[in-house]
Amino acid sequence: MKKTVRKSKSVSSIQKSSISLLDKWNKKIQSIQERNLLIVFLLLTLVVDILNFNMKISEAHDDALYIEAAYRFIHEFPNYFYTANAPLYPLFLATLMKLFGFKLYIFKAFNILFHLGTVYFMFQTFKKIIAPVFFVFVMLFLSINYLMVYFSSMTFTEQMFMFIQSGLFYFMSQVILNEENIKVQNNNNKLFDVKNILLLALFVFLLNITRNISVSVLPAVLIFMYFLKSYRKKILLFLGSYAALQILFKLLIKIIWGAASTNQYGSQSKILLQKDPYDATQGYDNWWGFIERFFGNTELYFSKRFFQILGLKDELNTNTNMFIPIIMWVLIFWAIWVSFKDRKYLITFVGLYILALLSSTFLVLQTRWDQPRFVLIAMPSMMILYFYLIEKYFKSVIMRNISFILVLVLSTSLMISNIKRTVQNFPVFLKNLNGDIYYGYTPDWINFLKASEWCGNNLPPEAYVASRKAPMSFIYGKRKFFPIYSVIKKDPETNQSNPDSALIFFQQNKVTHILMPRLRIDPTKNTGQYINTIDNILEPIQNKYPNKLKLIHTEGEVEPCYVFEFVYDAK
């Protein structure tokens, strides 16, 4: 008897030692009530977002552009409609502006709500789809990744887009759940399924009017439904609902804004088709140019930005290669195929969605833009695909222990990265909260923004000021500025403006003044090199017609910003 007992104890200890760390922690997480875990992630998201709240406008231009568009929606109604890209977010900001006035902190606070909504939808959608340890990491990434947190207090479209994207995943999961239970459905369930199809169509539509590139999501949904035979009967309802929403939206726009409204894809598509987005004279790209963009963007975003966002690569490390991106694409295709065979249809859909979104993004984006936000919106979904494959193929104790250590390293990296930025940002947030609205900017930006504010306070209402960053000037100057994005009327020999053509151009556009800042090329330090677009416009004018430019204000001593007035009638 004693020998038998000893044997069973020995077997028991062997069994315990053969359980991997991944499986042990999977069980521990499974023992936590789902409701409590969701509350933890929501509270974590809220606290981190508040500690990292940014009261300022970023130097990236787009967030200020959306606010300016919202202002124009209200003050130029119905003669203005936003056509730079998809219109939903500026329309949303215009609604907030109409309700609460011009209050930056309110516009930004709503992105915290979108962030919380994303965390909620993603939790409810994937809580039983991937292994608990992997699921917790994805939720941690969504809650505290420094870029996710950054966009929670910036007026970019990222948080709204990710919220709508997560809603799309959720309602697709409900459609799939209903289909799996089709044999026991009653009439109520059928009605519920119709509701989910309608909501699925709504969220695809909302994605399309939030970001133009997401038009590629529609064929991804249709392909998914077509290849699953039992879903084909839902295609007509989905497509009809989507078409009805698009027709209704376009009809309302036409009725309300009339001639001011144009195709939302028109303006942006012209820029994307150009070889140089800032110089239309170079013409349009050919098919080979777009192929080069695809591979160039794949290399940038998959071998550099992806790992920088995870904290595995320093942000100053710009080294890239094509080997890792090829593996990452192969794994996405592999996850789609394997999940389809395993009847894990939500994983299949996520794979098709990511394939459509990233392929179209990489195909049309100019590689010079190279902004991490373009891949950030896809990263949680990509990680779900990769973790699905790890769970399926890493079966040995050693490999599962390695998987757990990988998640632990990534989680630690996330937390360290967030803590570092919180320590840096919180004092800036307190200063901004106490009224120092420029604290946290470098001197070049402070002088530029203060010069914009000076124009708003000191120039007459009829003055029209040209600015290299017109939307940012608008935010601080509280008046409309004329945008200058590149050297106008460029002479191909000098790469500077033709002075006569430039003066005629400004006079025809009723521009009375112009800002000439010293914005750094290297934003981290003053190297003496600055963005010289405005210099290349004004220098030829100054050389040929010195009396036509009058310096009326200088803001700052180091890296100053100059305000010039055009004197068109001077000889």
C-alpha positions in Angstrom: 0.0 0.0 0.0 2.8 2.4 1.0 4.6 1.7 -2.3 1.5 2.4 -4.2 1.0 5.7 -2.4 4.6 6.7 -3.1 4.1 5.9 -6.7 1.0 8.0 -7.0 2.7 10.9 -5.3 5.6 10.6 -7.7 3.3 10.5 -10.7 1.4 13.6 -9.3 4.6 15.5 -8.9 5.7 14.7 -12.4 2.4 15.8 -13.8 2.6 19.1 -11.9 6.1 19.7 -13.1 5.0 19.0 -16.7 2.5 21.9 -16.7 3.9 24.9 -18.4 3.9 28.4 -16.9 1.5 29.4 -19.7 -1.0 26.8 -18.7 -0.7 27.6 -15.0 -1.4 31.3 -15.7 -4.2 30.5 -18.1 -5.9 28.7 -15.2 -5.3 31.5 -12.8 -6.8 34.1 -15.2 -9.8 31.8 -16.0 -10.5 31.7 -12.2 -11.1 35.5 -12.2 -14.6 36.6 -12.9 -14.9 38.2 -16.4 -16.8 41.2 -15.1 -14.0 42.0 -12.6 -11.3 41.6 -15.2 -13.2 44.0 -17.6 -13.6 46.5 -14.8 -9.8 46.3 -14.1 -9.0 47.0 -17.7 -11.5 49.9 -18.0 -10.2 51.5 -14.8 -6.6 51.0 -15.9 -7.4 52.7 -19.2 -9.1 55.6 -17.6 -6.4 56.3 -15.0 -3.5 56.0 -17.5 -5.4 58.3 -20.0 -5.9 60.9 -17.4 -2.3 60.8 -16.1 -1.1 61.2 -19.7 -3.7 63.8 -20.8 -2.3 66.2 -23.3 -3.8 69.7 -23.4 -1.9 70.8 -26.5 -2.2 70.4 -30.2 0.4 68.1 -31.7 3.0 69.3 -34.2 1.7 66.8 -36.8 -0.9 69.1 -38.3 -3.8 66.7 -39.0 -5.4 67.0 -35.5 -5.5 70.8 -35.9 -6.9 70.4 -39.4 -9.9 68.4 -38.1 -10.7 71.2 -35.5 -10.4 73.9 -38.1 -12.7 71.9 -40.4 -15.2 71.6 -37.5 -15.1 75.4 -37.0 -15.6 76.0 -40.7 -18.6 73.6 -40.7 -20.3 75.9 -38.2 -19.2 79.4 -39.3 -19.3 78.9 -43.0 -22.4 76.7 -43.1 -23.7 75.7 -45.7 -20.9 76.9 -48.0 -18.2 74.6 -46.6 -17.8 70.9 -46.6 -14.7 69.0 -45.5 -13.1 67.2 -48.5 -9.5 66.6 -47.4 -10.5 63.1 -46.5 -13.4 61.2 -44.8 -15.8 63.7 -43.1 -17.2 61.9 -40.0 -14.7 63.0 -37.4 -14.8 66.7 -38.3 -18.6 66.5 -38.3 -18.4 64.9 -34.9 -16.1 67.7 -33.6 -18.4 70.3 -35.1 -21.3 68.9 -33.1 -19.2 69.1 -29.9 -18.2 72.6 -30.8 -21.8 73.7 -31.4 -22.8 72.1 -28.0 -19.9 73.1 -25.8 -18.0 75.9 -27.7 -14.4 75.9 -28.7 -13.0 73.9 -25.9 -10.0 71.7 -26.7 -10.1 69.6 -23.5 -13.7 68.5 -24.4 -12.8 67.5 -27.9 -9.9 65.5 -26.5 -11.9 64.0 -23.6 -14.2 62.3 -26.0 -11.3 60.3 -27.4 -10.9 58.9 -23.9 -14.5 57.7 -24.2 -13.7 56.1 -27.6 -10.7 54.4 -26.0 -12.8 53.0 -23.2 -15.3 51.8 -25.8 -12.6 50.0 -27.7 -11.4 48.2 -24.6 -15.0 47.2 -23.8 -15.8 45.9 -27.3 -12.5 44.1 -27.7 -12.9 42.4 -24.3 -16.4 41.2 -25.1 -15.4 40.0 -28.5 -12.2 38.0 -27.9 -12.5 36.9 -24.2 -13.0 33.3 -25.3 -11.3 33.3 -28.6 -7.6 33.2 -27.7 -5.8 31.8 -24.6 -6.3 33.8 -21.4 -2.6 34.9 -21.1 -2.5 36.1 -24.7 -5.9 37.8 -24.3 -4.7 39.7 -21.2 -1.7 40.9 -23.1 -3.8 42.2 -26.0 -6.1 44.0 -23.5 -3.0 45.4 -21.7 -1.7 46.7 -25.1 -5.1 48.3 -25.8 -5.2 49.9 -22.4 -1.7 51.2 -21.7 0.4 51.2 -24.9 1.9 54.7 -25.1 0.6 55.4 -28.6 -2.9 54.2 -27.7 -2.8 56.5 -24.7 -1.3 59.4 -26.7 -4.2 59.3 -29.2 -6.7 59.3 -26.3 -6.0 63.0 -25.8 -5.3 64.0 -29.4 -7.9 65.1 -32.0 -6.8 62.5 -34.5 -9.2 59.9 -35.9 -7.4 56.9 -34.5 -9.4 56.4 -31.3 -12.8 56.9 -33.1 -11.6 54.5 -35.9 -10.5 51.8 -33.4 -13.7 52.1 -31.5 -15.8 51.6 -34.7 -13.4 48.8 -35.7 -13.9 47.0 -32.4 -17.6 47.4 -32.8 -17.4 45.8 -36.3 -15.5 42.8 -34.8 -18.1 42.5 -32.0 -21.1 42.4 -34.3 -19.4 40.0 -36.7 -18.8 37.8 -33.7 -22.5 37.9 -32.9 -23.4 37.0 -36.5 -21.0 34.1 -36.3 -22.4 33.0 -33.0 -25.9 33.0 -34.3 -24.9 31.0 -37.4 -23.3 28.4 -35.2 -26.5 28.0 -33.2 -28.7 28.0 -36.3 -30.1 24.5 -35.7 -31.8 25.6 -32.5 -32.8 29.1 -33.6 -36.4 30.3 -33.1 -38.1 33.3 -34.6 -36.7 35.7 -32.0 -33.1 34.5 -32.7 -33.8 35.1 -36.4 -34.9 38.7 -35.6 -31.8 39.1 -33.4 -29.6 37.9 -36.3 -31.1 40.5 -38.6 -30.4 43.1 -36.1 -26.7 42.0 -35.9 -26.4 42.1 -39.7 -27.9 45.6 -39.8 -25.4 46.7 -37.1 -22.5 45.1 -39.0 -23.5 47.1 -42.0 -23.7 50.2 -39.9 -20.2 49.8 -38.5 -18.6 49.1 -41.9 -20.3 52.3 -43.2 -19.0 54.3 -40.2 -15.5 53.0 -40.9 -15.7 54.2 -44.5 -16.7 57.7 -43.5 -14.1 57.9 -40.8 -11.1 56.9 -42.9 -11.2 56.6 -46.7 -8.8 53.7 -46.9 -11.2 51.5 -45.0 -13.4 51.2 -48.2 -11.3 48.0 -48.6 -13.1 46.5 -45.6 -16.3 46.0 -47.6 -14.9 43.4 -50.0 -13.3 41.6 -47.0 -16.7 41.2 -45.4 -18.3 40.0 -48.7 -15.5 37.5 -49.4 -15.8 36.2 -45.8 -19.6 35.7 -46.2 -19.2 34.2 -49.7 -16.7 31.5 -48.8 -18.9 30.3 -45.9 -21.8 28.8 -47.8 -24.3 29.1 -44.9 -23.5 32.9 -44.7 -24.2 33.6 -48.4 -27.9 34.2 -47.8 -26.9 37.1 -45.5 -24.9 38.9 -48.2 -28.0 40.5 -49.8 -29.3 41.9 -46.4 -25.8 43.2 -45.5 -25.1 44.7 -48.9 -28.6 46.3 -49.1 -28.3 47.8 -45.6 -24.8 49.2 -46.4 -26.0 50.6 -49.7 -29.0 52.2 -48.1 -26.8 53.9 -45.5 -24.4 55.2 -48.2 -27.3 56.6 -50.3 -29.0 58.2 -47.4 -25.7 59.8 -46.2 -24.9 61.2 -49.6 -28.5 62.4 -50.1 -28.4 64.3 -46.8 -25.1 65.8 -47.6 -26.3 67.0 -51.0 -29.5 68.4 -49.5 -27.8 70.2 -46.6 -24.5 71.3 -48.2 -25.4 71.3 -51.9 -22.7 72.5 -54.2 -20.1 72.7 -51.4 -20.3 68.9 -51.0 -18.1 66.7 -53.2 -17.0 63.1 -53.4 -15.2 62.3 -50.1 -12.5 60.4 -52.0 -11.9 63.0 -54.7 -9.5 65.4 -52.9 -7.4 62.9 -51.0 -7.2 60.4 -54.0 -5.6 63.1 -56.2 -2.9 63.6 -53.6 -2.3 59.9 -53.1 -2.0 59.3 -56.8 0.7 62.0 -57.1 4.4 61.1 -57.1 5.0 63.9 -54.6 2.0 64.7 -52.4 3.2 68.3 -52.0 4.1 69.0 -55.6 1.5 68.2 -58.2 3.8 69.3 -61.0 5.7 66.0 -60.8 2.7 64.2 -62.1 1.0 60.9 -61.1 2.6 57.6 -60.1 2.4 54.6 -62.4 1.6 51.0 -61.4 5.2 50.2 -60.6 5.3 53.2 -58.3 2.5 51.8 -56.3 4.2 48.4 -56.1 7.3 50.1 -54.8 5.1 51.9 -52.2 3.7 48.6 -51.0 7.0 47.0 -50.4 8.6 50.2 -49.0 5.7 50.6 -46.5 5.8 46.9 -45.6 9.4 47.2 -44.8 8.9 50.5 -42.8 5.9 49.4 -40.8 6.6 45.7 -40.2 10.3 45.8 -39.5 10.5 49.2 -37.8 7.3 50.7 -36.5 5.7 47.5 -35.3 8.6 46.7 -33.0 9.1 50.3 -31.9 5.4 50.4 -30.8 6.0 47.2 -28.8 9.0 48.7 -27.2 11.4 46.1 -28.6 13.2 48.6 -30.8 14.4 52.1 -29.9 12.6 54.9 -31.6 15.9 56.3 -32.9 16.7 53.0 -34.6 15.6 53.3 -38.2 17.1 50.1 -39.5 14.8 48.0 -41.7 14.9 44.8 -43.7 12.4 42.7 -45.7 13.0 39.3 -44.1 10.8 39.9 -41.0 8.0 41.6 -43.0 7.8 38.6 -45.4 7.5 36.3 -42.4 4.8 38.5 -40.9 2.7 38.5 -44.1 3.1 34.7 -44.4 1.9 34.2 -40.9 -1.2 36.4 -41.6 -2.1 34.2 -44.6 -1.3 31.1 -42.6 -3.6 32.2 -39.7 -6.5 32.9 -42.2 -6.1 29.4 -43.8 -5.7 27.4 -40.6 -8.5 29.2 -38.7 -10.8 28.6 -41.7 -10.0 24.9 -41.6 -10.5 24.8 -37.8 -13.8 26.6 -38.2 -12.5 29.5 -36.0 -14.4 31.9 -38.2 -13.9 35.1 -36.2 -10.1 34.6 -36.5 -10.6 34.1 -40.2 -12.5 37.3 -40.5 -10.0 39.3 -38.5 -7.3 38.0 -40.8 -9.2 39.0 -43.9 -9.9 42.4 -42.4 -6.2 43.0 -41.6 -5.2 41.7 -45.0 -7.5 44.2 -46.8 -6.8 47.2 -44.5 -3.0 46.9 -44.5 -2.7 45.9 -48.2 -4.6 49.0 -49.3 -2.9 51.2 -46.8 0.6 50.1 -47.9 -0.3 50.4 -51.5 -1.5 54.0 -51.5 0.5 55.7 -48.7 3.6 57.7 -49.6 6.6 56.1 -47.8 7.8 59.6 -46.8 4.9 59.8 -44.3 6.1 56.9 -42.2 3.8 57.5 -39.2 3.4 54.7 -36.6 -0.4 55.4 -36.3 -1.0 53.7 -39.7 0.0 50.3 -38.3 -1.1 50.9 -34.7 -4.8 50.5 -35.6 -4.0 47.0 -36.9 -1.6 45.8 -34.2 -4.1 44.3 -31.7 -5.7 42.3 -34.5 -2.3 41.2 -35.8 -1.3 40.0 -32.3 -4.6 38.0 -32.1 -3.7 36.2 -35.3 -0.1 35.5 -34.2 -1.1 34.3 -30.7 -3.7 32.0 -32.3 -0.9 30.3 -34.2 1.3 30.1 -31.2 -1.5 28.5 -29.2 -2.1 26.0 -32.0 1.5 24.9 -32.7 3.5 25.5 -29.5 2.4 22.3 -27.6 5.5 21.3 -25.8 6.2 22.5 -22.2 9.4 24.2 -23.3 7.7 26.1 -26.2 4.8 27.1 -24.0 7.2 28.4 -21.3 9.0 30.4 -24.0 5.6 31.8 -25.1 4.8 32.8 -21.5 8.2 34.5 -21.1 7.7 36.4 -24.4 4.4 37.7 -23.2 6.0 38.7 -19.9 8.8 40.6 -21.6 6.3 42.4 -23.9 4.1 43.3 -20.9 7.1 44.6 -19.0 8.2 46.6 -22.0 4.6 48.1 -22.3 4.6 49.1 -18.6 8.1 50.6 -18.6 7.4 52.6 -21.8 4.1 53.9 -20.3 5.6 54.9 -16.9 8.5 56.8 -18.6 6.1 58.8 -20.7 3.7 59.4 -17.7 6.6 60.8 -15.6 7.5 63.1 -18.5 4.0 64.2 -19.4 2.3 64.7 -16.0 4.3 67.9 -15.1 3.5 69.3 -18.5 -0.2 68.5 -18.1 -0.3 70.3 -14.7 1.4 73.4 -16.2 -1.0 73.4 -19.2 -3.9 72.9 -16.8 -2.8 76.0 -14.8 -2.9 78.2 -17.9 0.6 77.9 -19.5 -0.8 76.7 -22.8 2.7 76.7 -24.5 4.6 74.7 -21.9 5.9 71.5 -23.4 6.6 72.9 -26.8 10.2 73.6 -28.0 11.1 77.3 -28.5 10.7 77.2 -32.3 7.0 76.0 -31.9 6.4 78.4 -29.0 7.4 81.4 -31.1 5.5 80.2 -34.1 2.3 79.7 -32.1 2.7 82.9 -30.2 3.1 84.8 -33.5 -0.1 83.1 -34.7 -1.8 84.3 -31.6 -0.4 87.8 -32.1 -1.9 87.9 -35.6 -5.3 86.9 -34.2 -5.2 89.7 -31.5 -3.5 92.5 -33.4 -4.4 92.3 -37.1 -7.6 93.7 -38.5 -10.5 91.2 -39.3 -9.9 91.5 -43.1 -6.3 90.5 -42.8 -5.5 87.1 -44.3 -2.2 85.5 -43.1 -0.3 82.7 -44.9 1.1 80.0 -42.7 3.2 76.9 -43.2 1.0 75.2 -40.6 -2.3 77.0 -41.1 -4.5 74.7 -39.0 -2.2 75.1 -36.0 -2.0 78.8 -36.5 -5.8 78.7 -36.5 -6.0 77.0 -33.1 -4.0 79.6 -31.4 -4.8 82.6 -33.6 -8.6 82.0 -33.6 -8.8 83.1 -37.2 -8.6 81.5 -40.6 -5.0 81.3 -42.1 -4.0 80.6 -45.7 -2.2 77.3 -46.0 1.3 76.9 -47.6 2.4 73.3 -47.9 5.2 73.6 -50.5 7.1 76.2 -52.5 4.6 77.9 -54.7 5.3 78.9 -58.4 8.6 77.0 -58.1 11.4 77.8 -60.5 13.0 74.3 -61.4 16.5 75.8 -61.7 16.6 77.5 -58.2 13.9 75.5 -56.4 12.6 78.8 -55.2 9.5 80.8 -56.1 9.3 83.0 -59.1 8.9 86.3 -57.3 6.4 87.9 -59.8 4.3 84.7 -60.0 4.3 84.3 -56.2 3.2 87.9 -55.6 0.4 87.5 -58.1 -0.6 84.3 -56.5 -0.8 85.8 -53.0 -2.7 88.9 -54.3 -5.2 86.8 -56.1 -5.9 84.8 -52.9 -6.2 88.1 -50.9 -3.3 87.2 -48.7 -2.1 90.3 -46.8 0.5 88.8 -44.4 2.8 85.8 -44.0 4.4 84.0 -41.1 8.1 83.0 -41.5 9.0 80.6 -38.6 12.2 78.8 -37.8 10.7 75.3 -37.3 13.4 72.7 -36.7 14.2 69.9 -39.1 15.4 67.9 -36.2 12.6 68.5 -33.6 14.8 67.2 -30.7 17.5 69.9 -30.8 18.4 73.3 -32.4 20.9 72.4 -35.1 20.5 75.7 -37.0 18.7 73.8 -39.7 15.0 74.6 -40.2 12.1 74.0 -42.6 12.8 76.6 -45.3 9.6 76.5 -47.4 8.6 80.0 -46.6 12.2 81.3 -47.0 12.3 79.9 -50.5 9.1 81.8 -51.3 10.0 85.2 -49.7 13.7 85.4 -50.4 13.3 85.9 -54.2 10.6 88.5 -53.5 12.8 90.3 -51.0 15.8 90.3 -53.5 13.8 91.6 -56.4 11.2 93.8 -54.6 12.5 94.7 -51.2 9.8 97.3 -50.6 7.0 94.7 -51.1 7.7 92.9 -47.8 7.4 94.8 -44.5 8.5 93.2 -41.2 5.8 94.2 -38.6 6.5 91.7 -35.7 9.1 89.4 -34.4 8.2 86.7 -31.8 11.2 85.4 -29.8 14.9 85.9 -30.0 16.1 82.3 -30.4 14.4 80.4 -33.3 12.1 83.4 -33.9 9.0 83.7 -36.0 8.6 86.8 -38.2 5.4 88.4 -39.4 5.6 90.1 -42.8 3.0 92.3 -44.5 2.7 92.3 -48.3 2.8 95.9 -49.7 1.5 95.2 -53.2 1.4 98.8 -54.4 5.1 99.4 -53.5 7.6 99.8 -56.3 
